[in-house]
Amino acid sequence: MTSALRRQGLTIVATLAIAYVASHFFRASNVTIGLDLMRDLRIGPEALGALTGAFFFGFSAMQIPCGFLFDRYGPRRTVSGMLLLAVAGAALFTLAPSWPVLLTGRALMGAGFGVMLIGSMVVISRWFPPDRFSTMSGMVLSIGLVGNLLATTPLAWGSESIGWRGVFGAMVAFTALATVAVWLVVRDAPPGHPFLARKAESPREMLAGLMEVLRNPKLPFILTLNFCNYACTFTVQGLWGGPYLREVHGLTGIGSGNVLLAAVLAYQVGMLGFGPLDRVLDTRKWIAIGGTVAIAAILGTLALSSRAPLWLAIAAIVGIGFVSASSTMVMTHGRAIFPDRLIGRGMATMNTAVMLGVACMQTLSGIILGAFEPLAGGARTEEAYRTLFGVMCAVLLVAVAVYGRVADVRPSDELRARAG
């Protein structure tokens, strides 16, 4: 590939990553404004958990259909079209007068943004060699996490200044502009790539390809960790981390936002560190296992620590942010088990597990916290949060035990196969 094509590839991936910022902002915003939504709409933790999970139910519902669309029509048309749906959902959420309308808008956002990560990964797999996949995916996630940054202290500050609806309105406009940029800049593959000369598959052939993906013997083990890993970390980082710091440790909205901001920064540092680590250590499986066990250990510490000091709670949330970057290795491992012609459907299937796991865990988390009698002022007790952390620790350890049975796919193996 010439230097001009490499630059074009980088520009395309950067454009997708910038659009991905909006997805991260909207999915993570409830961790900062969750208590405000509960107060304004007079809903409990169960309803907030369902509202937050709706994004991920919508997200996961679109993964398999979008996998077909990626392989048939390409990322450019698919991502641009679905981002229009995300804009509509975000606008509905921003203007919503009641919880049911908020729920509908959030589900539509999830469905629209559901194409962003996999679309970026499909583009990366066609514009860059396999040994650069993890690094480039890490770049996309790192840039996208600017949205998480905006959903912490800036959102808390903006909500106090102009209200959360004003902040959301600005992000709706940003998402619309990003949609236009994706259409103008993104190209599905470099010149001469087989995808550009492909013969369009019939519906029967597309379904047969999906069945081929689902029959892959390595897939169930990878899906198990996909389902549980991000689900547990994002339930802390994207929903209950802020309320935990405010209700148990007495931080203000901006104070908890600052901690969440530090956690997102730690995640970005982690992405830069974990991204190329598979080429350094020549493994993906064991990086994913090590990172997941570390997250489980942190959650277990919170679960077992009665009256945990504030410094421990802050260190735990920031630590989870850093180590959770290792989850990219699970997706990188999964990408390696599929041929290029099935990349869209394969990656979409794995991301379905990721987002369905988040939706289920966030809904379950609301049920767990809601099962405990709140304090006089309505706040959740430390015991309720400790129980939630303990459940998530157990879930991760079970997932690691299952995932540990799958064979690794090392970068060196891929390079030898390509050279041969």
Contacts in CASP RR format, 6 or more apart in sequence:
PFRMAT RR
TARGET T0000
AUTHOR 0000-0000-0000
METHOD contacts of the structure
MODEL  1
MTSALRRQGLTIVATLAIAYVASHFFRASNVTIGLDLMRDLRIGPEALGA
LTGAFFFGFSAMQIPCGFLFDRYGPRRTVSGMLLLAVAGAALFTLAPSWP
VLLTGRALMGAGFGVMLIGSMVVISRWFPPDRFSTMSGMVLSIGLVGNLL
ATTPLAWGSESIGWRGVFGAMVAFTALATVAVWLVVRDAPPGHPFLARKA
ESPREMLAGLMEVLRNPKLPFILTLNFCNYACTFTVQGLWGGPYLREVHG
LTGIGSGNVLLAAVLAYQVGMLGFGPLDRVLDTRKWIAIGGTVAIAAILG
TLALSSRAPLWLAIAAIVGIGFVSASSTMVMTHGRAIFPDRLIGRGMATM
NTAVMLGVACMQTLSGIILGAFEPLAGGARTEEAYRTLFGVMCAVLLVAV
AVYGRVADVRPSDELRARAG
1 190 0 8 1.000
5 127 0 8 1.000
5 190 0 8 1.000
5 191 0 8 1.000
8 127 0 8 1.000
8 187 0 8 1.000
8 190 0 8 1.000
9 123 0 8 1.000
9 127 0 8 1.000
9 128 0 8 1.000
9 190 0 8 1.000
11 185 0 8 1.000
12 123 0 8 1.000
12 127 0 8 1.000
12 185 0 8 1.000
12 186 0 8 1.000
12 187 0 8 1.000
13 120 0 8 1.000
13 123 0 8 1.000
13 124 0 8 1.000
13 127 0 8 1.000
13 136 0 8 1.000
13 139 0 8 1.000
13 140 0 8 1.000
14 139 0 8 1.000
14 143 0 8 1.000
15 181 0 8 1.000
15 182 0 8 1.000
15 185 0 8 1.000
15 186 0 8 1.000
16 75 0 8 1.000
16 79 0 8 1.000
16 116 0 8 1.000
16 119 0 8 1.000
16 120 0 8 1.000
16 123 0 8 1.000
16 140 0 8 1.000
16 182 0 8 1.000
16 186 0 8 1.000
17 120 0 8 1.000
17 139 0 8 1.000
17 140 0 8 1.000
17 142 0 8 1.000
17 143 0 8 1.000
17 144 0 8 1.000
18 143 0 8 1.000
18 144 0 8 1.000
18 178 0 8 1.000
18 181 0 8 1.000
19 79 0 8 1.000
19 83 0 8 1.000
19 116 0 8 1.000
19 175 0 8 1.000
19 178 0 8 1.000
19 179 0 8 1.000
19 181 0 8 1.000
19 182 0 8 1.000
20 116 0 8 1.000
20 117 0 8 1.000
20 120 0 8 1.000
20 140 0 8 1.000
20 141 0 8 1.000
20 143 0 8 1.000
20 144 0 8 1.000
21 143 0 8 1.000
21 144 0 8 1.000
21 146 0 8 1.000
21 147 0 8 1.000
21 150 0 8 1.000
21 174 0 8 1.000
21 178 0 8 1.000
22 86 0 8 1.000
22 90 0 8 1.000
22 113 0 8 1.000
22 147 0 8 1.000
22 171 0 8 1.000
22 174 0 8 1.000
22 175 0 8 1.000
22 178 0 8 1.000
23 86 0 8 1.000
23 110 0 8 1.000
23 113 0 8 1.000
23 114 0 8 1.000
23 116 0 8 1.000
23 117 0 8 1.000
23 144 0 8 1.000
24 144 0 8 1.000
24 145 0 8 1.000
24 146 0 8 1.000
24 147 0 8 1.000
24 148 0 8 1.000
24 151 0 8 1.000
25 147 0 8 1.000
25 148 0 8 1.000
25 150 0 8 1.000
25 151 0 8 1.000
25 155 0 8 1.000
25 171 0 8 1.000
26 55 0 8 1.000
26 86 0 8 1.000
26 90 0 8 1.000
26 93 0 8 1.000
26 106 0 8 1.000
26 109 0 8 1.000
26 110 0 8 1.000
26 113 0 8 1.000
26 171 0 8 1.000
27 55 0 8 1.000
27 56 0 8 1.000
27 59 0 8 1.000
27 109 0 8 1.000
27 110 0 8 1.000
27 113 0 8 1.000
27 234 0 8 1.000
27 238 0 8 1.000
28 147 0 8 1.000
28 148 0 8 1.000
28 151 0 8 1.000
28 152 0 8 1.000
28 234 0 8 1.000
28 237 0 8 1.000
28 238 0 8 1.000
29 151 0 8 1.000
29 155 0 8 1.000
29 164 0 8 1.000
29 168 0 8 1.000
30 37 0 8 1.000
30 48 0 8 1.000
30 51 0 8 1.000
30 52 0 8 1.000
30 238 0 8 1.000
30 239 0 8 1.000
31 151 0 8 1.000
31 152 0 8 1.000
31 237 0 8 1.000
31 238 0 8 1.000
31 239 0 8 1.000
31 240 0 8 1.000
31 241 0 8 1.000
31 242 0 8 1.000
31 243 0 8 1.000
31 260 0 8 1.000
32 151 0 8 1.000
32 152 0 8 1.000
32 155 0 8 1.000
32 156 0 8 1.000
32 159 0 8 1.000
32 242 0 8 1.000
32 253 0 8 1.000
32 256 0 8 1.000
32 257 0 8 1.000
32 260 0 8 1.000
33 155 0 8 1.000
33 156 0 8 1.000
33 159 0 8 1.000
33 164 0 8 1.000
34 48 0 8 1.000
34 243 0 8 1.000
35 243 0 8 1.000
35 246 0 8 1.000
35 253 0 8 1.000
36 159 0 8 1.000
36 164 0 8 1.000
37 43 0 8 1.000
37 48 0 8 1.000
37 51 0 8 1.000
37 102 0 8 1.000
38 44 0 8 1.000
38 45 0 8 1.000
38 47 0 8 1.000
38 48 0 8 1.000
41 47 0 8 1.000
41 98 0 8 1.000
41 99 0 8 1.000
41 102 0 8 1.000
43 51 0 8 1.000
43 99 0 8 1.000
44 370 0 8 1.000
45 366 0 8 1.000
45 369 0 8 1.000
45 370 0 8 1.000
45 380 0 8 1.000
46 366 0 8 1.000
46 367 0 8 1.000
46 370 0 8 1.000
47 99 0 8 1.000
48 239 0 8 1.000
48 366 0 8 1.000
49 239 0 8 1.000
49 362 0 8 1.000
49 363 0 8 1.000
49 365 0 8 1.000
49 366 0 8 1.000
50 103 0 8 1.000
50 363 0 8 1.000
50 366 0 8 1.000
51 99 0 8 1.000
51 102 0 8 1.000
51 103 0 8 1.000
51 106 0 8 1.000
52 106 0 8 1.000
52 238 0 8 1.000
52 239 0 8 1.000
52 362 0 8 1.000
53 106 0 8 1.000
53 358 0 8 1.000
53 359 0 8 1.000
53 362 0 8 1.000
53 363 0 8 1.000
54 103 0 8 1.000
54 105 0 8 1.000
54 106 0 8 1.000
54 107 0 8 1.000
54 110 0 8 1.000
54 359 0 8 1.000
55 106 0 8 1.000
55 107 0 8 1.000
55 109 0 8 1.000
55 110 0 8 1.000
55 113 0 8 1.000
55 359 0 8 1.000
56 110 0 8 1.000
56 355 0 8 1.000
56 356 0 8 1.000
56 357 0 8 1.000
56 358 0 8 1.000
56 359 0 8 1.000
56 362 0 8 1.000
57 107 0 8 1.000
57 356 0 8 1.000
57 359 0 8 1.000
58 107 0 8 1.000
58 108 0 8 1.000
58 110 0 8 1.000
58 111 0 8 1.000
58 114 0 8 1.000
58 355 0 8 1.000
58 359 0 8 1.000
59 110 0 8 1.000
59 111 0 8 1.000
59 112 0 8 1.000
59 113 0 8 1.000
59 114 0 8 1.000
59 355 0 8 1.000
59 358 0 8 1.000
59 359 0 8 1.000
60 351 0 8 1.000
60 352 0 8 1.000
60 353 0 8 1.000
60 354 0 8 1.000
60 355 0 8 1.000
60 356 0 8 1.000
60 357 0 8 1.000
60 359 0 8 1.000
61 111 0 8 1.000
62 82 0 8 1.000
62 110 0 8 1.000
62 111 0 8 1.000
62 112 0 8 1.000
62 114 0 8 1.000
62 115 0 8 1.000
63 114 0 8 1.000
63 118 0 8 1.000
63 348 0 8 1.000
63 349 0 8 1.000
63 351 0 8 1.000
63 352 0 8 1.000
63 355 0 8 1.000
64 210 0 8 1.000
64 345 0 8 1.000
64 348 0 8 1.000
64 349 0 8 1.000
64 352 0 8 1.000
66 78 0 8 1.000
66 82 0 8 1.000
66 114 0 8 1.000
66 115 0 8 1.000
66 118 0 8 1.000
66 119 0 8 1.000
66 348 0 8 1.000
67 118 0 8 1.000
67 344 0 8 1.000
67 345 0 8 1.000
67 346 0 8 1.000
67 347 0 8 1.000
67 348 0 8 1.000
68 206 0 8 1.000
68 210 0 8 1.000
68 345 0 8 1.000
69 77 0 8 1.000
69 78 0 8 1.000
69 115 0 8 1.000
70 78 0 8 1.000
70 115 0 8 1.000
70 118 0 8 1.000
70 119 0 8 1.000
70 122 0 8 1.000
70 343 0 8 1.000
70 344 0 8 1.000
70 345 0 8 1.000
70 348 0 8 1.000
71 201 0 8 1.000
71 206 0 8 1.000
71 341 0 8 1.000
71 342 0 8 1.000
71 343 0 8 1.000
71 344 0 8 1.000
71 345 0 8 1.000
72 200 0 8 1.000
72 201 0 8 1.000
72 206 0 8 1.000
74 122 0 8 1.000
74 188 0 8 1.000
74 195 0 8 1.000
75 115 0 8 1.000
75 119 0 8 1.000
75 120 0 8 1.000
75 122 0 8 1.000
75 123 0 8 1.000
75 186 0 8 1.000
75 188 0 8 1.000
76 182 0 8 1.000
76 183 0 8 1.000
76 186 0 8 1.000
76 187 0 8 1.000
76 188 0 8 1.000
78 115 0 8 1.000
78 119 0 8 1.000
79 115 0 8 1.000
79 116 0 8 1.000
79 119 0 8 1.000
79 182 0 8 1.000
79 186 0 8 1.000
80 179 0 8 1.000
80 182 0 8 1.000
80 183 0 8 1.000
80 186 0 8 1.000
81 179 0 8 1.000
82 111 0 8 1.000
82 112 0 8 1.000
82 113 0 8 1.000
82 114 0 8 1.000
82 115 0 8 1.000
83 112 0 8 1.000
83 113 0 8 1.000
83 115 0 8 1.000
83 116 0 8 1.000
83 175 0 8 1.000
83 178 0 8 1.000
83 179 0 8 1.000
83 182 0 8 1.000
84 179 0 8 1.000
85 108 0 8 1.000
85 111 0 8 1.000
85 112 0 8 1.000
86 108 0 8 1.000
86 109 0 8 1.000
86 110 0 8 1.000
86 111 0 8 1.000
86 112 0 8 1.000
86 113 0 8 1.000
86 175 0 8 1.000
87 172 0 8 1.000
87 175 0 8 1.000
87 176 0 8 1.000
87 179 0 8 1.000
88 108 0 8 1.000
89 104 0 8 1.000
89 105 0 8 1.000
89 106 0 8 1.000
89 108 0 8 1.000
89 109 0 8 1.000
89 112 0 8 1.000
90 105 0 8 1.000
90 109 0 8 1.000
90 168 0 8 1.000
90 169 0 8 1.000
90 171 0 8 1.000
90 172 0 8 1.000
90 175 0 8 1.000
91 169 0 8 1.000
91 172 0 8 1.000
92 101 0 8 1.000
92 104 0 8 1.000
92 105 0 8 1.000
92 108 0 8 1.000
93 101 0 8 1.000
93 102 0 8 1.000
93 105 0 8 1.000
93 106 0 8 1.000
93 109 0 8 1.000
93 168 0 8 1.000
94 165 0 8 1.000
94 166 0 8 1.000
94 168 0 8 1.000
94 169 0 8 1.000
94 172 0 8 1.000
95 165 0 8 1.000
96 102 0 8 1.000
96 104 0 8 1.000
96 105 0 8 1.000
114 351 0 8 1.000
114 355 0 8 1.000
117 140 0 8 1.000
117 141 0 8 1.000
117 351 0 8 1.000
118 344 0 8 1.000
118 347 0 8 1.000
118 348 0 8 1.000
118 351 0 8 1.000
119 344 0 8 1.000
119 347 0 8 1.000
120 137 0 8 1.000
120 140 0 8 1.000
121 133 0 8 1.000
121 137 0 8 1.000
121 140 0 8 1.000
121 331 0 8 1.000
121 335 0 8 1.000
121 343 0 8 1.000
121 347 0 8 1.000
122 343 0 8 1.000
122 344 0 8 1.000
122 347 0 8 1.000
123 186 0 8 1.000
123 188 0 8 1.000
123 189 0 8 1.000
124 132 0 8 1.000
124 133 0 8 1.000
124 136 0 8 1.000
124 137 0 8 1.000
124 140 0 8 1.000
125 133 0 8 1.000
125 335 0 8 1.000
125 340 0 8 1.000
125 343 0 8 1.000
126 188 0 8 1.000
126 189 0 8 1.000
126 190 0 8 1.000
126 193 0 8 1.000
126 195 0 8 1.000
126 340 0 8 1.000
126 343 0 8 1.000
127 189 0 8 1.000
127 190 0 8 1.000
128 136 0 8 1.000
129 418 0 8 1.000
130 336 0 8 1.000
130 411 0 8 1.000
130 414 0 8 1.000
130 415 0 8 1.000
130 418 0 8 1.000
131 279 0 8 1.000
131 411 0 8 1.000
131 414 0 8 1.000
131 415 0 8 1.000
133 332 0 8 1.000
133 335 0 8 1.000
134 274 0 8 1.000
134 275 0 8 1.000
134 276 0 8 1.000
134 277 0 8 1.000
134 278 0 8 1.000
134 279 0 8 1.000
134 284 0 8 1.000
134 328 0 8 1.000
134 329 0 8 1.000
134 332 0 8 1.000
135 275 0 8 1.000
135 276 0 8 1.000
135 279 0 8 1.000
137 275 0 8 1.000
137 328 0 8 1.000
137 331 0 8 1.000
137 332 0 8 1.000
138 271 0 8 1.000
138 272 0 8 1.000
138 274 0 8 1.000
138 275 0 8 1.000
138 328 0 8 1.000
139 271 0 8 1.000
141 271 0 8 1.000
141 325 0 8 1.000
141 328 0 8 1.000
142 268 0 8 1.000
142 271 0 8 1.000
142 272 0 8 1.000
145 264 0 8 1.000
145 267 0 8 1.000
145 268 0 8 1.000
145 271 0 8 1.000
148 237 0 8 1.000
148 260 0 8 1.000
148 264 0 8 1.000
148 267 0 8 1.000
149 261 0 8 1.000
149 264 0 8 1.000
149 265 0 8 1.000
150 171 0 8 1.000
151 260 0 8 1.000
152 257 0 8 1.000
152 258 0 8 1.000
152 260 0 8 1.000
152 261 0 8 1.000
152 264 0 8 1.000
153 254 0 8 1.000
153 255 0 8 1.000
153 257 0 8 1.000
153 258 0 8 1.000
153 260 0 8 1.000
153 261 0 8 1.000
154 167 0 8 1.000
155 164 0 8 1.000
155 167 0 8 1.000
156 253 0 8 1.000
156 254 0 8 1.000
156 255 0 8 1.000
156 256 0 8 1.000
156 257 0 8 1.000
157 254 0 8 1.000
158 164 0 8 1.000
158 166 0 8 1.000
158 167 0 8 1.000
159 167 0 8 1.000
160 254 0 8 1.000
188 195 0 8 1.000
188 196 0 8 1.000
189 195 0 8 1.000
189 196 0 8 1.000
194 340 0 8 1.000
195 340 0 8 1.000
198 341 0 8 1.000
206 345 0 8 1.000
209 342 0 8 1.000
209 345 0 8 1.000
210 345 0 8 1.000
210 349 0 8 1.000
212 342 0 8 1.000
213 219 0 8 1.000
213 338 0 8 1.000
213 342 0 8 1.000
213 345 0 8 1.000
213 346 0 8 1.000
213 349 0 8 1.000
214 349 0 8 1.000
216 337 0 8 1.000
216 338 0 8 1.000
218 334 0 8 1.000
218 337 0 8 1.000
218 406 0 8 1.000
218 407 0 8 1.000
219 334 0 8 1.000
219 337 0 8 1.000
219 349 0 8 1.000
219 350 0 8 1.000
221 402 0 8 1.000
221 403 0 8 1.000
221 404 0 8 1.000
221 405 0 8 1.000
221 406 0 8 1.000
222 330 0 8 1.000
222 333 0 8 1.000
222 334 0 8 1.000
222 337 0 8 1.000
222 350 0 8 1.000
222 403 0 8 1.000
222 406 0 8 1.000
223 349 0 8 1.000
223 350 0 8 1.000
223 353 0 8 1.000
224 399 0 8 1.000
224 402 0 8 1.000
224 403 0 8 1.000
225 288 0 8 1.000
225 292 0 8 1.000
225 330 0 8 1.000
225 399 0 8 1.000
225 400 0 8 1.000
225 402 0 8 1.000
225 403 0 8 1.000
226 330 0 8 1.000
226 331 0 8 1.000
226 350 0 8 1.000
226 351 0 8 1.000
226 353 0 8 1.000
226 354 0 8 1.000
227 353 0 8 1.000
227 354 0 8 1.000
227 356 0 8 1.000
227 357 0 8 1.000
227 399 0 8 1.000
228 357 0 8 1.000
228 361 0 8 1.000
228 395 0 8 1.000
228 396 0 8 1.000
228 398 0 8 1.000
228 399 0 8 1.000
229 288 0 8 1.000
229 292 0 8 1.000
229 295 0 8 1.000
229 324 0 8 1.000
229 327 0 8 1.000
229 330 0 8 1.000
229 354 0 8 1.000
229 396 0 8 1.000
229 399 0 8 1.000
230 324 0 8 1.000
230 327 0 8 1.000
230 354 0 8 1.000
230 357 0 8 1.000
230 358 0 8 1.000
231 354 0 8 1.000
231 357 0 8 1.000
231 358 0 8 1.000
231 360 0 8 1.000
231 361 0 8 1.000
231 362 0 8 1.000
231 395 0 8 1.000
232 295 0 8 1.000
232 299 0 8 1.000
232 361 0 8 1.000
232 392 0 8 1.000
232 395 0 8 1.000
232 396 0 8 1.000
233 295 0 8 1.000
233 320 0 8 1.000
233 321 0 8 1.000
233 324 0 8 1.000
233 327 0 8 1.000
234 358 0 8 1.000
234 361 0 8 1.000
234 362 0 8 1.000
235 358 0 8 1.000
235 361 0 8 1.000
235 362 0 8 1.000
235 365 0 8 1.000
235 388 0 8 1.000
235 392 0 8 1.000
236 244 0 8 1.000
236 299 0 8 1.000
236 317 0 8 1.000
236 320 0 8 1.000
236 389 0 8 1.000
236 392 0 8 1.000
237 260 0 8 1.000
237 263 0 8 1.000
237 264 0 8 1.000
237 267 0 8 1.000
237 317 0 8 1.000
237 320 0 8 1.000
237 321 0 8 1.000
237 324 0 8 1.000
238 260 0 8 1.000
239 362 0 8 1.000
239 365 0 8 1.000
240 365 0 8 1.000
240 369 0 8 1.000
240 385 0 8 1.000
240 388 0 8 1.000
241 256 0 8 1.000
241 260 0 8 1.000
241 317 0 8 1.000
242 251 0 8 1.000
242 253 0 8 1.000
242 256 0 8 1.000
242 257 0 8 1.000
242 259 0 8 1.000
242 260 0 8 1.000
243 256 0 8 1.000
243 380 0 8 1.000
244 313 0 8 1.000
244 385 0 8 1.000
245 251 0 8 1.000
245 255 0 8 1.000
245 256 0 8 1.000
245 259 0 8 1.000
245 313 0 8 1.000
245 314 0 8 1.000
245 317 0 8 1.000
246 252 0 8 1.000
246 253 0 8 1.000
246 256 0 8 1.000
247 379 0 8 1.000
247 380 0 8 1.000
247 385 0 8 1.000
248 313 0 8 1.000
248 380 0 8 1.000
248 381 0 8 1.000
248 382 0 8 1.000
248 385 0 8 1.000
249 310 0 8 1.000
249 313 0 8 1.000
251 259 0 8 1.000
251 310 0 8 1.000
259 314 0 8 1.000
259 317 0 8 1.000
259 318 0 8 1.000
260 317 0 8 1.000
262 314 0 8 1.000
262 318 0 8 1.000
263 317 0 8 1.000
263 318 0 8 1.000
263 319 0 8 1.000
263 320 0 8 1.000
263 321 0 8 1.000
264 321 0 8 1.000
266 318 0 8 1.000
266 319 0 8 1.000
266 321 0 8 1.000
266 322 0 8 1.000
267 321 0 8 1.000
267 322 0 8 1.000
267 324 0 8 1.000
267 325 0 8 1.000
269 322 0 8 1.000
269 325 0 8 1.000
270 321 0 8 1.000
270 322 0 8 1.000
270 323 0 8 1.000
270 325 0 8 1.000
271 325 0 8 1.000
271 328 0 8 1.000
273 325 0 8 1.000
274 287 0 8 1.000
274 325 0 8 1.000
274 326 0 8 1.000
274 328 0 8 1.000
274 329 0 8 1.000
275 325 0 8 1.000
275 328 0 8 1.000
277 287 0 8 1.000
277 329 0 8 1.000
278 284 0 8 1.000
278 287 0 8 1.000
278 329 0 8 1.000
278 332 0 8 1.000
278 410 0 8 1.000
278 411 0 8 1.000
279 411 0 8 1.000
281 287 0 8 1.000
282 410 0 8 1.000
282 411 0 8 1.000
282 412 0 8 1.000
283 408 0 8 1.000
283 410 0 8 1.000
284 329 0 8 1.000
284 330 0 8 1.000
284 332 0 8 1.000
284 333 0 8 1.000
284 336 0 8 1.000
284 408 0 8 1.000
284 409 0 8 1.000
284 410 0 8 1.000
284 411 0 8 1.000
285 329 0 8 1.000
285 333 0 8 1.000
285 403 0 8 1.000
285 404 0 8 1.000
285 406 0 8 1.000
285 407 0 8 1.000
285 408 0 8 1.000
285 409 0 8 1.000
286 408 0 8 1.000
287 326 0 8 1.000
287 329 0 8 1.000
288 326 0 8 1.000
288 327 0 8 1.000
288 329 0 8 1.000
288 330 0 8 1.000
288 333 0 8 1.000
288 403 0 8 1.000
289 400 0 8 1.000
289 403 0 8 1.000
289 404 0 8 1.000
290 326 0 8 1.000
291 323 0 8 1.000
291 324 0 8 1.000
291 326 0 8 1.000
292 326 0 8 1.000
292 327 0 8 1.000
292 396 0 8 1.000
292 399 0 8 1.000
292 400 0 8 1.000
292 403 0 8 1.000
293 396 0 8 1.000
293 397 0 8 1.000
293 400 0 8 1.000
294 323 0 8 1.000
294 326 0 8 1.000
295 320 0 8 1.000
295 323 0 8 1.000
295 324 0 8 1.000
295 396 0 8 1.000
296 393 0 8 1.000
296 396 0 8 1.000
296 397 0 8 1.000
296 400 0 8 1.000
297 393 0 8 1.000
298 316 0 8 1.000
298 319 0 8 1.000
298 320 0 8 1.000
298 323 0 8 1.000
299 316 0 8 1.000
299 320 0 8 1.000
299 389 0 8 1.000
299 390 0 8 1.000
299 392 0 8 1.000
299 393 0 8 1.000
299 396 0 8 1.000
300 389 0 8 1.000
300 390 0 8 1.000
300 393 0 8 1.000
301 312 0 8 1.000
301 316 0 8 1.000
302 308 0 8 1.000
302 312 0 8 1.000
302 313 0 8 1.000
302 316 0 8 1.000
302 385 0 8 1.000
302 386 0 8 1.000
302 389 0 8 1.000
302 390 0 8 1.000
303 386 0 8 1.000
303 387 0 8 1.000
303 389 0 8 1.000
303 390 0 8 1.000
303 393 0 8 1.000
304 386 0 8 1.000
305 312 0 8 1.000
305 386 0 8 1.000
306 382 0 8 1.000
306 386 0 8 1.000
307 382 0 8 1.000
308 382 0 8 1.000
330 350 0 8 1.000
330 403 0 8 1.000
331 347 0 8 1.000
331 350 0 8 1.000
331 351 0 8 1.000
331 354 0 8 1.000
333 406 0 8 1.000
333 408 0 8 1.000
333 409 0 8 1.000
334 350 0 8 1.000
334 409 0 8 1.000
335 343 0 8 1.000
335 347 0 8 1.000
336 409 0 8 1.000
336 414 0 8 1.000
337 409 0 8 1.000
338 345 0 8 1.000
338 346 0 8 1.000
338 347 0 8 1.000
361 392 0 8 1.000
361 395 0 8 1.000
364 391 0 8 1.000
365 388 0 8 1.000
368 384 0 8 1.000
368 387 0 8 1.000
368 388 0 8 1.000
368 391 0 8 1.000
369 380 0 8 1.000
369 384 0 8 1.000
369 385 0 8 1.000
369 388 0 8 1.000
370 380 0 8 1.000
370 384 0 8 1.000
371 384 0 8 1.000
372 380 0 8 1.000
372 381 0 8 1.000
372 383 0 8 1.000
372 384 0 8 1.000
372 387 0 8 1.000
373 381 0 8 1.000
374 380 0 8 1.000
374 381 0 8 1.000
375 381 0 8 1.000
END
